[in-house]
Amino acid sequence: MCIRDSDRAASRAAVARAKERCGLAGVGQRLNGNLSKGYRQRVGIAQAILHDPPVILLDEPTIGLDPLQLQAIRTLIGELQENHGVILSTHLLAEVQAVCSHVQIMKDGRLVYASALAEWGQRRESVCLRIGLNAPPAASSLAELPGVARVEILGNGRFRLHHGSGLALQRAVLDQARAGHWDLWELTPEYADLECIFVELTLGRSPAE
């Protein structure tokens, strides 16, 4: 690592700081090619922060990492957010939910979705209802419930009822289960996650289709 337009002492000090912040002090004398994938990712991040930029752009920083390396990089990104703006470019939407405060989705070079994750979590609506029945009717009967768009058979008396957003389907299921003696034992709303939103906006369909 080196710093342009800087004297040798300042350059060495900046490199030492970057190595320390990225947990590289113990492997500083090893060749990059001999490091694990997780440590090579750390080297890339150390290079990015060497000049102490106000904004850091990280492109797929967690791809190909094992669970322990993944947790370490997530922690490092969280620490960087204390002193830098961090833009994370990734297709791993679980990483967005784990480390980001805002999300933006692009399609064909255009911004098609933007939200603060805290606001998205508060306003997201149930899009499916997972039910368990000891004496289930035919799936066609479940499909006739008001607002049900599709019935997914999960097995062992469990079904996923896909419905439109904003529809309170639970009451209808409770009423029909009582009247039909379905012996209901599970009633769980399922909410759209970022994967659902991404697939819907970029492909125009639900992930299960």
Phi and psi restraints in degrees (value plus and minus 20) as a CYANA .aco file:
   2 CYS   PHI    -170.2  -130.2
   2 CYS   PSI     142.6   182.6
   3 ILE   PHI    -141.3  -101.3
   3 ILE   PSI     108.5   148.5
   4 ARG   PHI     -91.5   -51.5
   4 ARG   PSI     129.7   169.7
   5 ASP   PHI      35.4    75.4
   5 ASP   PSI      21.5    61.5
   6 SER   PHI    -161.2  -121.2
   6 SER   PSI     124.8   164.8
   7 ASP   PHI     -93.7   -53.7
   7 ASP   PSI     147.3   187.3
   8 ARG   PHI     -82.0   -42.0
   8 ARG   PSI     -61.8   -21.8
   9 ALA   PHI     -84.6   -44.6
   9 ALA   PSI     -64.1   -24.1
  10 ALA   PHI     -85.4   -45.4
  10 ALA   PSI     -57.8   -17.8
  11 SER   PHI     -84.1   -44.1
  11 SER   PSI     -65.3   -25.3
  12 ARG   PHI     -82.9   -42.9
  12 ARG   PSI     -59.3   -19.3
  13 ALA   PHI     -85.4   -45.4
  13 ALA   PSI     -61.2   -21.2
  14 ALA   PHI     -86.8   -46.8
  14 ALA   PSI     -60.3   -20.3
  15 VAL   PHI     -83.2   -43.2
  15 VAL   PSI     -62.9   -22.9
  16 ALA   PHI     -82.2   -42.2
  16 ALA   PSI     -60.7   -20.7
  17 ARG   PHI     -84.1   -44.1
  17 ARG   PSI     -63.9   -23.9
  18 ALA   PHI     -84.3   -44.3
  18 ALA   PSI     -62.0   -22.0
  19 LYS   PHI     -83.5   -43.5
  19 LYS   PSI     -61.3   -21.3
  20 GLU   PHI     -86.0   -46.0
  20 GLU   PSI     -64.5   -24.5
  21 ARG   PHI     -84.5   -44.5
  21 ARG   PSI     -51.2   -11.2
  22 CYS   PHI    -118.4   -78.4
  22 CYS   PSI     -11.3    28.7
  23 GLY   PHI      49.3    89.3
  23 GLY   PSI      14.7    54.7
  24 LEU   PHI    -128.7   -88.7
  24 LEU   PSI     -17.4    22.6
  25 ALA   PHI     -78.7   -38.7
  25 ALA   PSI     -54.4   -14.4
  26 GLY   PHI    -100.2   -60.2
  26 GLY   PSI     -30.3     9.7
  27 VAL   PHI    -143.9  -103.9
  27 VAL   PSI       0.2    40.2
  28 GLY   PHI     -83.1   -43.1
  28 GLY   PSI     -43.2    -3.2
  29 GLN   PHI    -115.3   -75.3
  29 GLN   PSI     -19.9    20.1
  30 ARG   PHI    -112.7   -72.7
  30 ARG   PSI     130.8   170.8
  31 LEU   PHI     -90.1   -50.1
  31 LEU   PSI     123.2   163.2
  32 ASN   PHI     -78.5   -38.5
  32 ASN   PSI     -57.8   -17.8
  33 GLY   PHI     -87.0   -47.0
  33 GLY   PSI     -37.2     2.8
  34 ASN   PHI    -114.7   -74.7
  34 ASN   PSI     -18.9    21.1
  35 LEU   PHI    -109.1   -69.1
  35 LEU   PSI     139.9   179.9
  36 SER   PHI     -89.9   -49.9
  36 SER   PSI     146.6   186.6
  37 LYS   PHI     -79.2   -39.2
  37 LYS   PSI     -59.8   -19.8
  38 GLY   PHI     -82.1   -42.1
  38 GLY   PSI     -62.6   -22.6
  39 TYR   PHI     -91.4   -51.4
  39 TYR   PSI     -53.3   -13.3
  40 ARG   PHI     -85.2   -45.2
  40 ARG   PSI     -55.2   -15.2
  41 GLN   PHI     -83.8   -43.8
  41 GLN   PSI     -59.1   -19.1
  42 ARG   PHI     -83.8   -43.8
  42 ARG   PSI     -59.1   -19.1
  43 VAL   PHI     -81.4   -41.4
  43 VAL   PSI     -62.9   -22.9
  44 GLY   PHI     -81.5   -41.5
  44 GLY   PSI     -60.1   -20.1
  45 ILE   PHI     -88.9   -48.9
  45 ILE   PSI     -58.9   -18.9
  46 ALA   PHI     -80.9   -40.9
  46 ALA   PSI     -60.9   -20.9
  47 GLN   PHI     -82.7   -42.7
  47 GLN   PSI     -56.8   -16.8
  48 ALA   PHI     -88.1   -48.1
  48 ALA   PSI     -51.4   -11.4
  49 ILE   PHI    -118.9   -78.9
  49 ILE   PSI     -16.8    23.2
  50 LEU   PHI     -77.3   -37.3
  50 LEU   PSI     -59.9   -19.9
  51 HIS   PHI    -110.4   -70.4
  51 HIS   PSI     -10.6    29.4
  52 ASP   PHI      34.2    74.2
  52 ASP   PSI      35.1    75.1
  53 PRO   PHI     -93.6   -53.6
  53 PRO   PSI     133.5   173.5
  54 PRO   PHI     -89.3   -49.3
  54 PRO   PSI     -48.5    -8.5
  55 VAL   PHI    -149.0  -109.0
  55 VAL   PSI     114.9   154.9
  56 ILE   PHI    -137.3   -97.3
  56 ILE   PSI     109.2   149.2
  57 LEU   PHI    -124.7   -84.7
  57 LEU   PSI      99.4   139.4
  58 LEU   PHI    -133.7   -93.7
  58 LEU   PSI     102.5   142.5
  59 ASP   PHI    -123.9   -83.9
  59 ASP   PSI      90.1   130.1
  60 GLU   PHI      28.5    68.5
  60 GLU   PSI      35.8    75.8
  61 PRO   PHI     -91.7   -51.7
  61 PRO   PSI     -35.2     4.8
  62 THR   PHI    -131.8   -91.8
  62 THR   PSI     -16.5    23.5
  63 ILE   PHI     -89.1   -49.1
  63 ILE   PSI     115.7   155.7
  64 GLY   PHI      59.5    99.5
  64 GLY   PSI     -10.1    29.9
  65 LEU   PHI    -113.5   -73.5
  65 LEU   PSI     130.3   170.3
  66 ASP   PHI     -99.3   -59.3
  66 ASP   PSI     149.1   189.1
  67 PRO   PHI     -76.2   -36.2
  67 PRO   PSI     -58.9   -18.9
  68 LEU   PHI     -89.0   -49.0
  68 LEU   PSI     -62.6   -22.6
  69 GLN   PHI     -84.0   -44.0
  69 GLN   PSI     -57.9   -17.9
  70 LEU   PHI     -80.6   -40.6
  70 LEU   PSI     -66.4   -26.4
  71 GLN   PHI     -82.9   -42.9
  71 GLN   PSI     -59.0   -19.0
  72 ALA   PHI     -85.0   -45.0
  72 ALA   PSI     -62.3   -22.3
  73 ILE   PHI     -89.3   -49.3
  73 ILE   PSI     -57.8   -17.8
  74 ARG   PHI     -79.7   -39.7
  74 ARG   PSI     -63.8   -23.8
  75 THR   PHI     -82.2   -42.2
  75 THR   PSI     -62.8   -22.8
  76 LEU   PHI     -82.3   -42.3
  76 LEU   PSI     -63.5   -23.5
  77 ILE   PHI     -81.9   -41.9
  77 ILE   PSI     -60.8   -20.8
  78 GLY   PHI     -81.0   -41.0
  78 GLY   PSI     -58.9   -18.9
  79 GLU   PHI     -88.3   -48.3
  79 GLU   PSI     -58.0   -18.0
  80 LEU   PHI     -85.0   -45.0
  80 LEU   PSI     -51.3   -11.3
  81 GLN   PHI     -85.4   -45.4
  81 GLN   PSI     -36.8     3.2
  82 GLU   PHI     -90.9   -50.9
  82 GLU   PSI     -47.3    -7.3
  83 ASN   PHI    -145.7  -105.7
  83 ASN   PSI     -23.8    16.2
  84 HIS   PHI    -158.4  -118.4
  84 HIS   PSI     134.3   174.3
  85 GLY   PHI     -99.9   -59.9
  85 GLY   PSI     112.8   152.8
  86 VAL   PHI    -140.3  -100.3
  86 VAL   PSI     102.9   142.9
  87 ILE   PHI    -125.7   -85.7
  87 ILE   PSI     100.0   140.0
  88 LEU   PHI    -126.9   -86.9
  88 LEU   PSI      95.4   135.4
  89 SER   PHI    -120.3   -80.3
  89 SER   PSI      96.1   136.1
  90 THR   PHI    -178.5  -138.5
  90 THR   PSI     134.7   174.7
  91 HIS   PHI    -119.4   -79.4
  91 HIS   PSI     -22.7    17.3
  92 LEU   PHI    -109.2   -69.2
  92 LEU   PSI      74.8   114.8
  93 LEU   PHI     -90.0   -50.0
  93 LEU   PSI     -42.6    -2.6
  94 ALA   PHI     -83.6   -43.6
  94 ALA   PSI     -52.0   -12.0
  95 GLU   PHI     -89.0   -49.0
  95 GLU   PSI     -57.2   -17.2
  96 VAL   PHI     -80.2   -40.2
  96 VAL   PSI     -67.4   -27.4
  97 GLN   PHI     -87.2   -47.2
  97 GLN   PSI     -47.6    -7.6
  98 ALA   PHI     -99.6   -59.6
  98 ALA   PSI     -54.2   -14.2
  99 VAL   PHI    -145.7  -105.7
  99 VAL   PSI     -29.8    10.2
 100 CYS   PHI    -122.9   -82.9
 100 CYS   PSI     136.4   176.4
 101 SER   PHI    -121.7   -81.7
 101 SER   PSI     -43.1    -3.1
 102 HIS   PHI    -155.0  -115.0
 102 HIS   PSI     134.9   174.9
 103 VAL   PHI    -152.5  -112.5
 103 VAL   PSI     120.1   160.1
 104 GLN   PHI    -152.7  -112.7
 104 GLN   PSI     116.2   156.2
 105 ILE   PHI    -135.5   -95.5
 105 ILE   PSI     110.0   150.0
 106 MET   PHI    -128.1   -88.1
 106 MET   PSI     124.9   164.9
 107 LYS   PHI    -159.7  -119.7
 107 LYS   PSI     102.9   142.9
 108 ASP   PHI      33.2    73.2
 108 ASP   PSI      20.3    60.3
 109 GLY   PHI      58.9    98.9
 109 GLY   PSI     -15.3    24.7
 110 ARG   PHI    -135.4   -95.4
 110 ARG   PSI     124.4   164.4
 111 LEU   PHI     -97.5   -57.5
 111 LEU   PSI      99.6   139.6
 112 VAL   PHI    -134.1   -94.1
 112 VAL   PSI     -28.5    11.5
 113 TYR   PHI    -178.3  -138.3
 113 TYR   PSI     118.5   158.5
 114 ALA   PHI    -171.4  -131.4
 114 ALA   PSI     113.8   153.8
 115 SER   PHI    -183.7  -143.7
 115 SER   PSI     129.3   169.3
 116 ALA   PHI     -93.9   -53.9
 116 ALA   PSI     114.9   154.9
 117 LEU   PHI     -82.4   -42.4
 117 LEU   PSI     -54.1   -14.1
 118 ALA   PHI     -84.1   -44.1
 118 ALA   PSI     -61.9   -21.9
 119 GLU   PHI     -88.9   -48.9
 119 GLU   PSI     -60.7   -20.7
 120 TRP   PHI     -80.7   -40.7
 120 TRP   PSI     -61.7   -21.7
 121 GLY   PHI     -84.8   -44.8
 121 GLY   PSI     -52.1   -12.1
 122 GLN   PHI     -97.0   -57.0
 122 GLN   PSI     -52.1   -12.1
 123 ARG   PHI    -124.4   -84.4
 123 ARG   PSI     -22.1    17.9
 124 ARG   PHI     -86.9   -46.9
 124 ARG   PSI     127.2   167.2
 125 GLU   PHI    -135.1   -95.1
 125 GLU   PSI     138.3   178.3
 126 SER   PHI     -87.0   -47.0
 126 SER   PSI     114.6   154.6
 127 VAL   PHI    -137.8   -97.8
 127 VAL   PSI     -32.3     7.7
 128 CYS   PHI    -161.5  -121.5
 128 CYS   PSI     136.1   176.1
 129 LEU   PHI    -149.3  -109.3
 129 LEU   PSI      97.7   137.7
 130 ARG   PHI    -113.7   -73.7
 130 ARG   PSI     106.3   146.3
 131 ILE   PHI    -146.9  -106.9
 131 ILE   PSI     132.4   172.4
 132 GLY   PHI    -146.3  -106.3
 132 GLY   PSI     111.5   151.5
 133 LEU   PHI    -152.9  -112.9
 133 LEU   PSI     113.0   153.0
 134 ASN   PHI     -99.0   -59.0
 134 ASN   PSI     -46.3    -6.3
 135 ALA   PHI    -149.5  -109.5
 135 ALA   PSI      48.6    88.6
 136 PRO   PHI     -92.9   -52.9
 136 PRO   PSI     129.0   169.0
 137 PRO   PHI    -101.1   -61.1
 137 PRO   PSI    -197.9  -157.9
 138 ALA   PHI     -85.0   -45.0
 138 ALA   PSI     129.2   169.2
 139 ALA   PHI     -78.0   -38.0
 139 ALA   PSI     -50.7   -10.7
 140 SER   PHI     -83.5   -43.5
 140 SER   PSI     -51.8   -11.8
 141 SER   PHI     -89.4   -49.4
 141 SER   PSI     -58.6   -18.6
 142 LEU   PHI     -86.2   -46.2
 142 LEU   PSI     -54.5   -14.5
 143 ALA   PHI     -86.1   -46.1
 143 ALA   PSI     -39.5     0.5
 144 GLU   PHI    -105.4   -65.4
 144 GLU   PSI     -25.7    14.3
 145 LEU   PHI     -82.7   -42.7
 145 LEU   PSI     125.6   165.6
 146 PRO   PHI     -80.8   -40.8
 146 PRO   PSI     105.9   145.9
 147 GLY   PHI      68.6   108.6
 147 GLY   PSI     -26.3    13.7
 148 VAL   PHI     -95.9   -55.9
 148 VAL   PSI     104.2   144.2
 149 ALA   PHI    -112.6   -72.6
 149 ALA   PSI     -51.6   -11.6
 150 ARG   PHI    -180.3  -140.3
 150 ARG   PSI     125.7   165.7
 151 VAL   PHI    -133.5   -93.5
 151 VAL   PSI     106.0   146.0
 152 GLU   PHI    -128.7   -88.7
 152 GLU   PSI     102.9   142.9
 153 ILE   PHI    -107.2   -67.2
 153 ILE   PSI      99.1   139.1
 154 LEU   PHI    -117.6   -77.6
 154 LEU   PSI     -36.6     3.4
 155 GLY   PHI      76.5   116.5
 155 GLY   PSI     139.0   179.0
 156 ASN   PHI      36.4    76.4
 156 ASN   PSI      18.4    58.4
 157 GLY   PHI      57.3    97.3
 157 GLY   PSI      -7.9    32.1
 158 ARG   PHI    -129.7   -89.7
 158 ARG   PSI     122.6   162.6
 159 PHE   PHI    -158.4  -118.4
 159 PHE   PSI     134.0   174.0
 160 ARG   PHI    -136.9   -96.9
 160 ARG   PSI     100.2   140.2
 161 LEU   PHI    -119.5   -79.5
 161 LEU   PSI      92.8   132.8
 162 HIS   PHI    -105.5   -65.5
 162 HIS   PSI     111.8   151.8
 163 HIS   PHI    -163.8  -123.8
 163 HIS   PSI     149.2   189.2
 164 GLY   PHI     -89.8   -49.8
 164 GLY   PSI     133.7   173.7
 165 SER   PHI     -84.9   -44.9
 165 SER   PSI     126.5   166.5
 166 GLY   PHI      63.9   103.9
 166 GLY   PSI     -21.5    18.5
 167 LEU   PHI    -110.9   -70.9
 167 LEU   PSI     105.0   145.0
 168 ALA   PHI    -109.3   -69.3
 168 ALA   PSI      73.7   113.7
 169 LEU   PHI    -108.9   -68.9
 169 LEU   PSI     -37.0     3.0
 170 GLN   PHI     -77.4   -37.4
 170 GLN   PSI     -62.8   -22.8
 171 ARG   PHI     -82.7   -42.7
 171 ARG   PSI     -61.5   -21.5
 172 ALA   PHI     -83.8   -43.8
 172 ALA   PSI     -60.7   -20.7
 173 VAL   PHI     -85.2   -45.2
 173 VAL   PSI     -63.8   -23.8
 174 LEU   PHI     -80.3   -40.3
 174 LEU   PSI     -64.7   -24.7
 175 ASP   PHI     -84.5   -44.5
 175 ASP   PSI     -65.5   -25.5
 176 GLN   PHI     -89.5   -49.5
 176 GLN   PSI     -56.5   -16.5
 177 ALA   PHI     -84.9   -44.9
 177 ALA   PSI     -58.0   -18.0
 178 ARG   PHI     -88.8   -48.8
 178 ARG   PSI     -64.9   -24.9
 179 ALA   PHI     -89.3   -49.3
 179 ALA   PSI     -55.5   -15.5
 180 GLY   PHI    -115.6   -75.6
 180 GLY   PSI     -17.2    22.8
 181 HIS   PHI      35.7    75.7
 181 HIS   PSI      27.9    67.9
 182 TRP   PHI     -99.2   -59.2
 182 TRP   PSI     -32.8     7.2
 183 ASP   PHI      37.6    77.6
 183 ASP   PSI      46.6    86.6
 184 LEU   PHI     -89.4   -49.4
 184 LEU   PSI     109.1   149.1
 185 TRP   PHI    -145.5  -105.5
 185 TRP   PSI     -26.8    13.2
 186 GLU   PHI    -164.0  -124.0
 186 GLU   PSI     118.8   158.8
 187 LEU   PHI    -169.0  -129.0
 187 LEU   PSI      75.3   115.3
 188 THR   PHI    -146.8  -106.8
 188 THR   PSI      93.4   133.4
 189 PRO   PHI     -87.8   -47.8
 189 PRO   PSI     122.3   162.3
 190 GLU   PHI    -138.6   -98.6
 190 GLU   PSI     118.2   158.2
 191 TYR   PHI    -130.1   -90.1
 191 TYR   PSI     130.8   170.8
 192 ALA   PHI     -86.7   -46.7
 192 ALA   PSI     108.0   148.0
 193 ASP   PHI    -120.3   -80.3
 193 ASP   PSI    -196.1  -156.1
 194 LEU   PHI     -83.9   -43.9
 194 LEU   PSI     -51.0   -11.0
 195 GLU   PHI     -82.7   -42.7
 195 GLU   PSI     -63.7   -23.7
 196 CYS   PHI     -80.0   -40.0
 196 CYS   PSI     -65.5   -25.5
 197 ILE   PHI     -84.1   -44.1
 197 ILE   PSI     -63.3   -23.3
 198 PHE   PHI     -81.4   -41.4
 198 PHE   PSI     -68.1   -28.1
 199 VAL   PHI     -84.4   -44.4
 199 VAL   PSI     -62.4   -22.4
 200 GLU   PHI     -83.8   -43.8
 200 GLU   PSI     -61.6   -21.6
 201 LEU   PHI     -96.7   -56.7
 201 LEU   PSI     -53.3   -13.3
 202 THR   PHI    -114.8   -74.8
 202 THR   PSI     -49.3    -9.3
 203 LEU   PHI    -135.3   -95.3
 203 LEU   PSI     -33.4     6.6
 204 GLY   PHI      52.9    92.9
 204 GLY   PSI       8.0    48.0
 205 ARG   PHI    -169.4  -129.4
 205 ARG   PSI     147.9   187.9
 206 SER   PHI    -101.9   -61.9
 206 SER   PSI     134.0   174.0
 207 PRO   PHI     -78.9   -38.9
 207 PRO   PSI     -48.3    -8.3
 208 ALA   PHI    -100.6   -60.6
 208 ALA   PSI     -32.2     7.8
